[in-house]
Amino acid sequence: MATWKKSPPELIAAFDAALASQPHAERRQMFGYPCAFVNGNMAVGLHEDRVIARVPDEAARWPCVILGRRMKDYAAVDFDSAMQVAALQGWVARAVAHTATLPAKAAKKAAAAVKPAKPAKAARATKTAQTPKIAKTAKTSKSAPATPKARAPKAATAPRAAKAAAPVKKAPAAPARERSAPSAARAGKAAARAKRAR
């Protein structure tokens, strides 16, 4: 960014004296330099050691170039000891008179304050606030265990029912196994042993 030097104190004093005779002009500071506005439009101001006046008739003769760009309808006149206070008052008066004929500019801050709020945003905010509750309810119902359904007993068929009602008969116990008689050979041997023992 270019570094601009401050306007000389005597130039600022002469500018304020010339502006005092213009009741419709509003003094403001722009880029650190005093300026005058009429109906929101810049009429005249200072830049370093120059007077910048909105006088289209003099713009071609005294072109105003700042940072390589030419400002349309503005004339830039160097201020030095040769410029009298009366000459400066003439530039200020011509610039204020011309700027008063331009359409007024609406203040940006006032327009922003009057701008109503959009109802769509309020509705969107309400919908967003309700969404978490709905999601939470759906999650709770999903995690709850399902109640098991009671199953009705099946009706027994006729043959099974009859079989269940009939008494169960016990099978008779098997007779004890009779002991087999000893063989003749064993009997003979037993008798022989008994005889010897005598």
Z-matrix of the N, CA and C atoms (Angstrom, degrees):
N
C 1 1.468
C 2 1.514 1 109.57
N 3 1.331 2 115.72 1 136.95
C 4 1.467 3 120.35 2 -178.84
C 5 1.517 4 110.31 3 -68.85
N 6 1.333 5 115.57 4 144.92
C 7 1.462 6 121.27 5 177.73
C 8 1.517 7 108.83 6 -96.65
N 9 1.314 8 115.98 7 118.33
C 10 1.465 9 120.86 8 -179.45
C 11 1.528 10 109.20 9 -99.37
N 12 1.318 11 115.14 10 142.59
C 13 1.459 12 119.32 11 176.81
C 14 1.525 13 109.89 12 -85.43
N 15 1.300 14 114.94 13 155.39
C 16 1.463 15 119.96 14 -178.49
C 17 1.526 16 110.43 15 -74.04
N 18 1.321 17 114.27 16 154.62
C 19 1.473 18 119.51 17 177.71
C 20 1.529 19 109.54 18 -71.65
N 21 1.307 20 117.91 19 145.64
C 22 1.472 21 120.47 20 178.36
C 23 1.532 22 111.07 21 -60.93
N 24 1.317 23 118.84 22 145.35
C 25 1.472 24 121.22 23 -179.89
C 26 1.527 25 112.81 24 -58.99
N 27 1.335 26 117.13 25 -36.51
C 28 1.474 27 118.68 26 -179.92
C 29 1.527 28 111.25 27 -67.83
N 30 1.351 29 118.28 28 -31.35
C 31 1.463 30 120.54 29 177.55
C 32 1.529 31 110.51 30 -70.38
N 33 1.330 32 116.14 31 -39.06
C 34 1.471 33 119.37 32 178.58
C 35 1.519 34 110.58 33 -65.81
N 36 1.338 35 116.66 34 -40.24
C 37 1.473 36 119.93 35 179.06
C 38 1.522 37 110.85 36 -65.02
N 39 1.350 38 117.04 37 -41.00
C 40 1.468 39 119.95 38 178.63
C 41 1.528 40 111.14 39 -67.23
N 42 1.326 41 117.73 40 -35.60
C 43 1.462 42 120.97 41 178.92
C 44 1.530 43 110.82 42 -66.72
N 45 1.323 44 117.18 43 -43.39
C 46 1.466 45 120.37 44 179.29
C 47 1.534 46 110.91 45 -65.56
N 48 1.327 47 116.36 46 -35.68
C 49 1.473 48 119.06 47 178.85
C 50 1.520 49 110.33 48 -67.87
N 51 1.319 50 118.28 49 -39.51
C 52 1.462 51 120.89 50 178.42
C 53 1.526 52 111.26 51 -70.54
N 54 1.311 53 117.12 52 -32.27
C 55 1.462 54 120.43 53 -178.79
C 56 1.522 55 112.34 54 -76.04
N 57 1.309 56 116.97 55 -20.33
C 58 1.465 57 119.94 56 -179.54
C 59 1.523 58 112.08 57 -63.17
N 60 1.336 59 118.34 58 -25.27
C 61 1.473 60 121.22 59 -179.11
C 62 1.525 61 112.26 60 -89.13
N 63 1.337 62 117.06 61 8.39
C 64 1.472 63 121.37 62 179.78
C 65 1.541 64 108.69 63 -119.08
N 66 1.327 65 118.14 64 88.99
C 67 1.473 66 120.71 65 -175.15
C 68 1.541 67 113.50 66 -67.98
N 69 1.320 68 117.40 67 -23.81
C 70 1.474 69 120.04 68 -177.95
C 71 1.528 70 112.47 69 -84.81
N 72 1.320 71 117.39 70 -7.31
C 73 1.462 72 120.40 71 -179.15
C 74 1.530 73 110.17 72 -89.80
N 75 1.320 74 116.13 73 140.58
C 76 1.467 75 122.59 74 179.65
C 77 1.521 76 109.04 75 -109.30
N 78 1.325 77 116.70 76 123.14
C 79 1.464 78 121.45 77 -178.40
C 80 1.520 79 109.63 78 -83.61
N 81 1.324 80 116.37 79 130.62
C 82 1.459 81 123.09 80 177.31
C 83 1.529 82 109.18 81 -137.72
N 84 1.337 83 115.28 82 167.38
C 85 1.454 84 122.03 83 173.35
C 86 1.529 85 108.65 84 -105.64
N 87 1.344 86 117.26 85 129.41
C 88 1.451 87 121.55 86 178.02
C 89 1.521 88 108.32 87 -135.75
N 90 1.333 89 115.35 88 119.28
C 91 1.464 90 122.02 89 -176.58
C 92 1.534 91 111.37 90 58.58
N 93 1.330 92 115.72 91 30.63
C 94 1.456 93 120.26 92 178.37
C 95 1.517 94 114.68 93 83.31
N 96 1.322 95 118.68 94 5.26
C 97 1.471 96 122.26 95 -179.30
C 98 1.523 97 109.98 96 -117.46
N 99 1.334 98 117.67 97 145.93
C 100 1.466 99 120.24 98 177.62
C 101 1.524 100 111.00 99 -71.87
N 102 1.333 101 116.18 100 138.59
C 103 1.465 102 122.27 101 179.59
C 104 1.519 103 108.85 102 -140.05
N 105 1.340 104 115.17 103 166.51
C 106 1.461 105 121.32 104 178.26
C 107 1.523 106 108.35 105 -127.00
N 108 1.357 107 115.86 106 132.98
C 109 1.463 108 122.41 107 -179.36
C 110 1.524 109 109.55 108 -118.89
N 111 1.331 110 114.29 109 145.70
C 112 1.465 111 121.20 110 176.11
C 113 1.529 112 107.42 111 -129.07
N 114 1.336 113 116.22 112 118.30
C 115 1.477 114 122.09 113 -179.22
C 116 1.535 115 112.00 114 55.52
N 117 1.331 116 116.57 115 36.05
C 118 1.453 117 120.70 116 178.25
C 119 1.510 118 114.72 117 85.68
N 120 1.317 119 119.61 118 -3.37
C 121 1.465 120 123.23 119 179.81
C 122 1.527 121 109.68 120 -106.82
N 123 1.333 122 116.25 121 139.46
C 124 1.456 123 119.69 122 179.21
C 125 1.527 124 110.23 123 -73.65
N 126 1.338 125 115.90 124 129.42
C 127 1.466 126 121.48 125 -178.71
C 128 1.523 127 111.67 126 -103.22
N 129 1.326 128 117.02 127 -48.23
C 130 1.452 129 120.93 128 -175.24
C 131 1.516 130 108.47 129 -156.37
N 132 1.338 131 115.73 130 152.34
C 133 1.451 132 119.77 131 178.96
C 134 1.506 133 110.99 132 -167.81
N 135 1.320 134 114.66 133 -177.05
C 136 1.459 135 120.98 134 -179.44
C 137 1.524 136 109.59 135 -115.01
N 138 1.340 137 116.24 136 149.24
C 139 1.450 138 122.62 137 173.21
C 140 1.514 139 107.05 138 -145.68
N 141 1.325 140 115.02 139 109.51
C 142 1.455 141 122.28 140 -173.89
C 143 1.534 142 109.16 141 56.94
N 144 1.349 143 117.11 142 -115.80
C 145 1.475 144 118.30 143 -179.74
C 146 1.525 145 111.36 144 -109.36
N 147 1.340 146 116.32 145 30.65
C 148 1.469 147 120.86 146 -179.56
C 149 1.516 148 110.50 147 -122.49
N 150 1.328 149 114.01 148 155.17
C 151 1.465 150 122.11 149 173.82
C 152 1.524 151 107.24 150 -105.67
N 153 1.342 152 116.29 151 123.77
C 154 1.465 153 121.71 152 -179.14
C 155 1.521 154 107.41 153 -106.93
N 156 1.327 155 116.42 154 112.86
C 157 1.463 156 121.16 155 -175.50
C 158 1.522 157 109.67 156 -120.80
N 159 1.339 158 114.80 157 141.23
C 160 1.481 159 119.95 158 179.48
C 161 1.533 160 108.44 159 -86.82
N 162 1.316 161 114.22 160 83.60
C 163 1.466 162 122.08 161 179.42
C 164 1.525 163 107.24 162 -131.33
N 165 1.333 164 118.96 163 94.48
C 166 1.474 165 120.90 164 -175.49
C 167 1.522 166 114.19 165 -57.06
N 168 1.334 167 117.18 166 -31.10
C 169 1.468 168 119.57 167 -178.25
C 170 1.533 169 112.20 168 -65.82
N 171 1.319 170 117.54 169 -25.58
C 172 1.456 171 121.47 170 -178.17
C 173 1.534 172 112.64 171 -104.37
N 174 1.348 173 117.83 172 0.02
C 175 1.473 174 120.45 173 -176.29
C 176 1.523 175 111.95 174 -65.40
N 177 1.325 176 117.29 175 -35.27
C 178 1.471 177 119.38 176 -179.42
C 179 1.527 178 110.84 177 -71.77
N 180 1.305 179 115.90 178 -35.36
C 181 1.459 180 119.62 179 -178.74
C 182 1.525 181 111.89 180 -77.50
N 183 1.327 182 116.35 181 -39.33
C 184 1.453 183 121.85 182 -178.99
C 185 1.549 184 108.99 183 -121.36
N 186 1.292 185 118.46 184 72.12
C 187 1.474 186 119.78 185 -175.73
C 188 1.537 187 111.70 186 -64.78
N 189 1.310 188 113.90 187 141.81
C 190 1.476 189 120.84 188 179.26
C 191 1.533 190 108.38 189 -103.79
N 192 1.331 191 115.87 190 111.16
C 193 1.472 192 121.71 191 -179.66
C 194 1.526 193 108.19 192 -120.58
N 195 1.338 194 116.54 193 121.90
C 196 1.468 195 122.56 194 178.90
C 197 1.524 196 107.96 195 -128.21
N 198 1.303 197 115.74 196 125.07
C 199 1.474 198 122.62 197 -178.74
C 200 1.529 199 111.73 198 55.74
N 201 1.321 200 115.60 199 37.99
C 202 1.462 201 120.23 200 177.45
C 203 1.513 202 114.80 201 80.10
N 204 1.332 203 118.16 202 1.00
C 205 1.469 204 120.96 203 -179.75
C 206 1.525 205 110.08 204 -114.70
N 207 1.308 206 114.87 205 136.14
C 208 1.462 207 119.97 206 -178.86
C 209 1.518 208 109.76 207 -90.16
N 210 1.330 209 116.39 208 129.31
C 211 1.455 210 121.94 209 179.17
C 212 1.528 211 109.11 210 -87.17
N 213 1.327 212 114.63 211 120.93
C 214 1.461 213 119.93 212 -177.13
C 215 1.524 214 111.23 213 -68.12
N 216 1.347 215 116.02 214 138.90
C 217 1.477 216 125.08 215 175.52
C 218 1.531 217 112.96 216 70.55
N 219 1.337 218 118.15 217 5.76
C 220 1.461 219 119.39 218 -179.81
C 221 1.528 220 109.68 219 -110.09
N 222 1.340 221 114.47 220 141.82
C 223 1.468 222 122.10 221 175.56
C 224 1.521 223 108.74 222 -112.97
N 225 1.320 224 117.19 223 139.16
C 226 1.461 225 122.70 224 179.78
C 227 1.524 226 108.57 225 -115.88
N 228 1.337 227 115.27 226 117.46
C 229 1.465 228 121.27 227 -177.20
C 230 1.528 229 108.60 228 -115.35
N 231 1.324 230 116.61 229 127.39
C 232 1.463 231 120.32 230 178.52
C 233 1.520 232 110.06 231 -70.00
N 234 1.329 233 115.63 232 137.53
C 235 1.467 234 121.25 233 179.28
C 236 1.526 235 108.37 234 -101.16
N 237 1.321 236 115.88 235 126.98
C 238 1.463 237 121.37 236 176.19
C 239 1.514 238 108.10 237 -145.39
N 240 1.291 239 114.46 238 -174.59
C 241 1.467 240 118.31 239 -177.65
C 242 1.523 241 112.61 240 -64.76
N 243 1.357 242 115.85 241 -20.61
C 244 1.461 243 118.03 242 179.93
C 245 1.521 244 111.96 243 -74.69
N 246 1.338 245 117.94 244 -25.29
C 247 1.471 246 120.82 245 179.35
C 248 1.516 247 108.55 246 -78.77
N 249 1.283 248 116.43 247 120.96
C 250 1.445 249 121.71 248 179.46
C 251 1.534 250 109.78 249 -84.98
N 252 1.305 251 115.59 250 160.62
C 253 1.465 252 120.68 251 179.17
C 254 1.520 253 110.15 252 -61.34
N 255 1.337 254 116.95 253 -34.18
C 256 1.461 255 120.55 254 179.34
C 257 1.516 256 111.01 255 -64.13
N 258 1.336 257 117.26 256 -38.35
C 259 1.464 258 120.92 257 177.87
C 260 1.526 259 110.87 258 -65.69
N 261 1.328 260 116.75 259 -38.88
C 262 1.461 261 120.61 260 178.20
C 263 1.527 262 110.81 261 -66.02
N 264 1.317 263 117.23 262 -38.48
C 265 1.463 264 120.69 263 177.27
C 266 1.526 265 111.31 264 -62.97
N 267 1.347 266 115.52 265 -34.60
C 268 1.466 267 119.28 266 178.08
C 269 1.527 268 111.19 267 -65.99
N 270 1.310 269 118.23 268 -42.55
C 271 1.468 270 121.09 269 177.67
C 272 1.532 271 111.54 270 -63.14
N 273 1.312 272 115.53 271 -42.58
C 274 1.470 273 119.52 272 -179.58
C 275 1.524 274 110.10 273 -65.16
N 276 1.330 275 117.89 274 -42.75
C 277 1.469 276 121.07 275 -178.53
C 278 1.525 277 111.11 276 -65.12
N 279 1.310 278 118.46 277 -41.94
C 280 1.469 279 121.60 278 -179.51
C 281 1.538 280 111.18 279 -67.39
N 282 1.332 281 116.16 280 -40.11
C 283 1.468 282 119.53 281 179.63
C 284 1.527 283 111.29 282 -66.85
N 285 1.328 284 117.84 283 -41.45
C 286 1.472 285 120.93 284 179.74
C 287 1.523 286 110.47 285 -67.15
N 288 1.332 287 117.81 286 -39.89
C 289 1.463 288 121.07 287 -179.93
C 290 1.530 289 111.25 288 -64.47
N 291 1.318 290 117.26 289 -41.55
C 292 1.468 291 119.54 290 179.87
C 293 1.540 292 111.57 291 -69.54
N 294 1.318 293 116.44 292 -42.53
C 295 1.468 294 120.02 293 -178.00
C 296 1.522 295 111.34 294 -66.12
N 297 1.314 296 118.33 295 -28.31
C 298 1.468 297 121.26 296 179.06
C 299 1.521 298 111.93 297 -65.81
N 300 1.328 299 117.67 298 -20.65
C 301 1.471 300 120.56 299 -179.92
C 302 1.535 301 112.50 300 -84.58
N 303 1.332 302 118.22 301 -7.84
C 304 1.470 303 122.29 302 -178.13
C 305 1.529 304 110.53 303 -84.49
N 306 1.326 305 117.27 304 154.89
C 307 1.472 306 120.35 305 176.94
C 308 1.520 307 110.71 306 -61.61
N 309 1.314 308 115.37 307 141.30
C 310 1.457 309 120.07 308 -178.95
C 311 1.528 310 110.40 309 -72.77
N 312 1.318 311 115.14 310 146.78
C 313 1.459 312 121.13 311 177.06
C 314 1.525 313 109.62 312 -97.83
N 315 1.350 314 116.22 313 135.03
C 316 1.456 315 120.40 314 177.66
C 317 1.511 316 109.65 315 -76.33
N 318 1.324 317 115.72 316 142.39
C 319 1.465 318 119.82 317 179.06
C 320 1.518 319 109.45 318 -68.76
N 321 1.323 320 116.55 319 133.14
C 322 1.468 321 120.74 320 -177.95
C 323 1.520 322 111.62 321 -68.88
N 324 1.329 323 116.82 322 -37.73
C 325 1.460 324 119.64 323 -178.59
C 326 1.525 325 110.89 324 -67.08
N 327 1.327 326 116.92 325 -40.22
C 328 1.456 327 119.54 326 -180.00
C 329 1.511 328 110.74 327 -66.27
N 330 1.333 329 117.55 328 -39.83
C 331 1.462 330 120.99 329 179.06
C 332 1.515 331 110.86 330 -64.92
N 333 1.326 332 118.35 331 -37.48
C 334 1.465 333 120.94 332 179.49
C 335 1.515 334 111.51 333 -68.90
N 336 1.353 335 117.22 334 -32.84
C 337 1.460 336 119.76 335 179.97
C 338 1.519 337 111.71 336 -72.25
N 339 1.339 338 118.15 337 -34.10
C 340 1.454 339 121.89 338 -177.94
C 341 1.518 340 111.39 339 -79.55
N 342 1.311 341 118.78 340 -19.85
C 343 1.465 342 122.56 341 -175.61
C 344 1.517 343 109.98 342 -61.38
N 345 1.361 344 118.39 343 120.91
C 346 1.472 345 120.39 344 -177.50
C 347 1.518 346 111.31 345 -74.33
N 348 1.317 347 114.43 346 157.81
C 349 1.461 348 119.57 347 178.19
C 350 1.520 349 110.01 348 -76.85
N 351 1.319 350 116.61 349 145.41
C 352 1.456 351 120.95 350 -179.41
C 353 1.520 352 109.95 351 -77.62
N 354 1.359 353 117.93 352 128.40
C 355 1.467 354 119.46 353 179.49
C 356 1.513 355 112.81 354 -67.14
N 357 1.342 356 117.16 355 -25.20
C 358 1.463 357 120.27 356 -178.18
C 359 1.517 358 110.85 357 -62.42
N 360 1.335 359 117.71 358 -36.55
C 361 1.449 360 120.68 359 -179.46
C 362 1.521 361 110.75 360 -65.91
N 363 1.345 362 117.22 361 -40.43
C 364 1.456 363 120.12 362 179.23
C 365 1.517 364 111.04 363 -63.57
N 366 1.343 365 116.75 364 -41.88
C 367 1.463 366 120.34 365 178.67
C 368 1.519 367 110.71 366 -64.98
N 369 1.343 368 116.89 367 -39.33
C 370 1.455 369 120.92 368 179.29
C 371 1.524 370 111.26 369 -65.89
N 372 1.336 371 117.06 370 -38.16
C 373 1.455 372 119.98 371 178.86
C 374 1.524 373 111.18 372 -66.77
N 375 1.364 374 117.84 373 -38.82
C 376 1.460 375 121.09 374 178.40
C 377 1.515 376 110.94 375 -64.79
N 378 1.328 377 116.39 376 -42.02
C 379 1.462 378 120.95 377 179.10
C 380 1.513 379 111.24 378 -63.57
N 381 1.326 380 117.16 379 -39.63
C 382 1.462 381 121.23 380 179.40
C 383 1.514 382 111.43 381 -66.74
N 384 1.348 383 117.16 382 -36.34
C 385 1.452 384 120.85 383 -179.67
C 386 1.528 385 111.64 384 -69.19
N 387 1.330 386 118.34 385 -31.44
C 388 1.449 387 121.52 386 -178.77
C 389 1.517 388 113.01 387 -83.12
N 390 1.306 389 118.68 388 -20.93
C 391 1.467 390 122.10 389 -175.10
C 392 1.518 391 113.27 390 -61.14
N 393 1.370 392 121.51 391 -44.10
C 394 1.464 393 119.99 392 -179.55
C 395 1.517 394 113.27 393 -60.19
N 396 1.382 395 117.92 394 -35.21
C 397 1.449 396 120.51 395 -179.65
C 398 1.523 397 110.80 396 -64.71
N 399 1.313 398 117.09 397 -42.31
C 400 1.468 399 121.54 398 -179.75
C 401 1.516 400 110.01 399 -64.53
N 402 1.321 401 116.91 400 -42.86
C 403 1.461 402 120.50 401 -179.57
C 404 1.524 403 110.86 402 -65.25
N 405 1.339 404 117.41 403 -36.37
C 406 1.446 405 121.08 404 -179.10
C 407 1.522 406 110.55 405 -68.10
N 408 1.336 407 117.16 406 -40.92
C 409 1.455 408 121.09 407 178.81
C 410 1.511 409 110.96 408 -63.32
N 411 1.335 410 116.16 409 -42.85
C 412 1.459 411 119.97 410 179.72
C 413 1.515 412 110.95 411 -64.11
N 414 1.313 413 118.44 412 -36.49
C 415 1.455 414 122.45 413 -179.51
C 416 1.516 415 110.73 414 -68.74
N 417 1.356 416 117.76 415 -39.01
C 418 1.456 417 121.73 416 -179.75
C 419 1.516 418 111.05 417 -65.49
N 420 1.328 419 116.55 418 -44.63
C 421 1.451 420 119.73 419 -179.18
C 422 1.517 421 111.68 420 -66.40
N 423 1.327 422 117.14 421 -29.54
C 424 1.456 423 120.83 422 -179.82
C 425 1.511 424 111.56 423 -73.08
N 426 1.341 425 118.28 424 -36.27
C 427 1.446 426 121.53 425 -176.24
C 428 1.518 427 112.72 426 -81.56
N 429 1.354 428 120.48 427 -14.98
C 430 1.455 429 122.77 428 -178.49
C 431 1.522 430 109.71 429 -68.06
N 432 1.375 431 118.15 430 136.12
C 433 1.475 432 119.54 431 -179.22
C 434 1.512 433 111.43 432 -69.91
N 435 1.309 434 116.36 433 145.32
C 436 1.450 435 121.05 434 -179.00
C 437 1.522 436 109.82 435 -79.49
N 438 1.341 437 117.56 436 139.74
C 439 1.461 438 123.35 437 179.89
C 440 1.514 439 109.41 438 -72.90
N 441 1.347 440 118.69 439 124.65
C 442 1.475 441 119.22 440 -179.34
C 443 1.516 442 111.45 441 -66.26
N 444 1.317 443 116.36 442 141.37
C 445 1.457 444 121.66 443 -179.93
C 446 1.522 445 110.00 444 -82.58
N 447 1.358 446 116.18 445 134.31
C 448 1.470 447 120.91 446 178.03
C 449 1.512 448 109.51 447 -73.76
N 450 1.303 449 115.33 448 129.96
C 451 1.466 450 120.32 449 -179.56
C 452 1.517 451 109.96 450 -97.28
N 453 1.326 452 116.13 451 129.18
C 454 1.466 453 121.04 452 -179.10
C 455 1.514 454 109.80 453 -74.66
N 456 1.367 455 117.36 454 138.85
C 457 1.480 456 119.25 455 178.95
C 458 1.512 457 111.09 456 -65.90
N 459 1.338 458 115.36 457 143.64
C 460 1.459 459 120.09 458 179.54
C 461 1.530 460 109.98 459 -78.05
N 462 1.290 461 113.27 460 140.53
C 463 1.474 462 118.46 461 178.80
C 464 1.508 463 109.75 462 -72.04
N 465 1.357 464 115.84 463 134.65
C 466 1.466 465 120.11 464 179.50
C 467 1.507 466 110.82 465 -72.33
N 468 1.314 467 115.79 466 142.89
C 469 1.461 468 119.67 467 178.53
C 470 1.516 469 110.27 468 -73.90
N 471 1.314 470 117.84 469 164.49
C 472 1.469 471 122.69 470 -176.11
C 473 1.510 472 112.49 471 -59.88
N 474 1.347 473 119.72 472 -47.90
C 475 1.473 474 118.10 473 -179.05
C 476 1.518 475 112.70 474 -62.87
N 477 1.327 476 117.31 475 -39.44
C 478 1.453 477 119.07 476 179.54
C 479 1.510 478 111.87 477 -67.10
N 480 1.327 479 115.15 478 -39.60
C 481 1.458 480 118.34 479 179.11
C 482 1.503 481 111.09 480 -63.60
N 483 1.348 482 117.55 481 -41.79
C 484 1.467 483 120.65 482 179.24
C 485 1.507 484 110.94 483 -65.16
N 486 1.317 485 116.26 484 -40.04
C 487 1.456 486 120.37 485 -180.00
C 488 1.510 487 111.46 486 -65.29
N 489 1.344 488 116.50 487 -37.47
C 490 1.452 489 119.55 488 179.48
C 491 1.506 490 111.20 489 -70.29
N 492 1.380 491 117.88 490 -31.61
C 493 1.461 492 120.49 491 -178.27
C 494 1.516 493 112.23 492 -77.44
N 495 1.353 494 121.05 493 -32.55
C 496 1.474 495 123.97 494 -177.22
C 497 1.509 496 110.97 495 -68.18
N 498 1.376 497 118.14 496 138.61
C 499 1.475 498 120.60 497 179.78
C 500 1.524 499 110.87 498 -69.21
N 501 1.257 500 115.59 499 149.59
C 502 1.455 501 121.75 500 -179.42
C 503 1.525 502 109.04 501 -87.62
N 504 1.360 503 117.41 502 121.90
C 505 1.473 504 122.03 503 179.50
C 506 1.527 505 109.10 504 -87.54
N 507 1.379 506 113.08 505 133.80
C 508 1.452 507 118.31 506 178.94
C 509 1.524 508 109.41 507 -86.51
N 510 1.299 509 116.33 508 138.79
C 511 1.476 510 120.98 509 177.62
C 512 1.516 511 109.59 510 -72.50
N 513 1.348 512 118.70 511 140.30
C 514 1.483 513 120.53 512 179.84
C 515 1.519 514 110.85 513 -63.91
N 516 1.328 515 111.88 514 146.24
C 517 1.459 516 117.98 515 -178.68
C 518 1.509 517 110.37 516 -67.22
N 519 1.282 518 116.77 517 141.46
C 520 1.473 519 120.95 518 179.54
C 521 1.513 520 109.63 519 -69.62
N 522 1.358 521 119.61 520 136.78
C 523 1.487 522 122.01 521 -179.18
C 524 1.516 523 109.41 522 -65.80
N 525 1.326 524 110.32 523 150.68
C 526 1.464 525 116.22 524 179.12
C 527 1.509 526 110.15 525 -64.20
N 528 1.264 527 116.22 526 139.92
C 529 1.457 528 122.80 527 -177.47
C 530 1.529 529 109.32 528 -73.51
N 531 1.282 530 110.85 529 121.61
C 532 1.461 531 115.91 530 -179.95
C 533 1.521 532 109.79 531 -69.91
N 534 1.334 533 110.16 532 145.25
C 535 1.446 534 116.25 533 179.07
C 536 1.529 535 109.16 534 -76.35
N 537 1.268 536 119.86 535 135.91
C 538 1.475 537 123.92 536 178.69
C 539 1.527 538 111.08 537 -75.81
N 540 1.310 539 117.00 538 142.25
C 541 1.471 540 120.74 539 179.64
C 542 1.509 541 110.25 540 -68.56
N 543 1.332 542 116.04 541 147.05
C 544 1.463 543 118.14 542 178.56
C 545 1.536 544 110.08 543 -65.35
N 546 1.216 545 116.54 544 149.77
C 547 1.469 546 122.19 545 -179.69
C 548 1.538 547 111.13 546 -69.63
N 549 1.317 548 116.16 547 163.47
C 550 1.471 549 120.93 548 -177.14
C 551 1.511 550 111.59 549 -64.57
N 552 1.317 551 114.69 550 -33.27
C 553 1.459 552 117.35 551 -178.15
C 554 1.509 553 111.40 552 -66.79
N 555 1.355 554 113.34 553 -42.83
C 556 1.455 555 117.03 554 -179.54
C 557 1.539 556 110.24 555 -64.74
N 558 1.345 557 115.97 556 -36.35
C 559 1.475 558 119.47 557 -179.43
C 560 1.509 559 110.16 558 -65.86
N 561 1.349 560 115.90 559 -40.45
C 562 1.457 561 118.05 560 -178.91
C 563 1.514 562 111.62 561 -65.38
N 564 1.309 563 116.47 562 -41.88
C 565 1.451 564 119.95 563 179.40
C 566 1.506 565 111.47 564 -63.42
N 567 1.313 566 116.51 565 -37.06
C 568 1.446 567 120.37 566 -179.44
C 569 1.532 568 110.65 567 -66.78
N 570 1.326 569 116.79 568 -39.73
C 571 1.456 570 121.03 569 -179.41
C 572 1.523 571 109.97 570 -66.35
N 573 1.351 572 116.40 571 -40.47
C 574 1.443 573 120.59 572 -179.14
C 575 1.507 574 110.68 573 -64.16
N 576 1.233 575 117.85 574 -39.77
C 577 1.467 576 121.17 575 179.34
C 578 1.516 577 110.85 576 -66.22
N 579 1.306 578 116.95 577 -38.40
C 580 1.447 579 120.40 578 -179.40
C 581 1.534 580 110.76 579 -67.77
N 582 1.292 581 115.75 580 -34.99
C 583 1.458 582 120.48 581 -179.08
C 584 1.514 583 110.22 582 -69.51
N 585 1.328 584 117.20 583 -39.69
C 586 1.453 585 120.43 584 179.81
C 587 1.511 586 111.15 585 -66.43
N 588 1.228 587 114.44 586 -36.10
C 589 1.461 588 119.04 587 -177.71
C 590 1.520 589 110.69 588 -65.10
N 591 1.290 590 120.25 589 -27.43
C 592 1.429 591 123.21 590 179.34
C 593 1.513 592 109.21 591 -75.14
